[in-house]
């Protein structure tokens, strides 16, 4: 298999392992399709590539993951959040890259703009390539 960008490999890896949690997983652009709660939405992966020496490069890929749940079921939301966090912490080997988690930053928002009161967690994970 040809080498792919780290953005593509990280997205595919996260999509695959999040799908094993038993809830729908979509790209953010797809989240407006008819979905039940809870669900996970992955934004496009960002990457910053820096020159470390004349023939060595490093990267800092960043993933933003959204977790949407019914606000009346915070236990399920928290269980899924912990599982997502655990997956991000254990992400190390992609097909063509070795990465290490640098940090996770989470913002929780109560969303009452729909007929259902929702809990929305925005999880930003920053990695570095090794």
Buried (B, 14 or more C-beta within 10 A) or exposed (E): EEEBBBBBBBBBBBBEBBEEBEBBBBEEEEBEEEBEBBBBBBBEBBBEEEEEEEEEEEBBBBBBBBBBBBBEEEEBBBBBBEBBBEBBEEBEEBEEBEBEBEEBEBEEEEEEEEEEEBBBBBBBBBBBBE
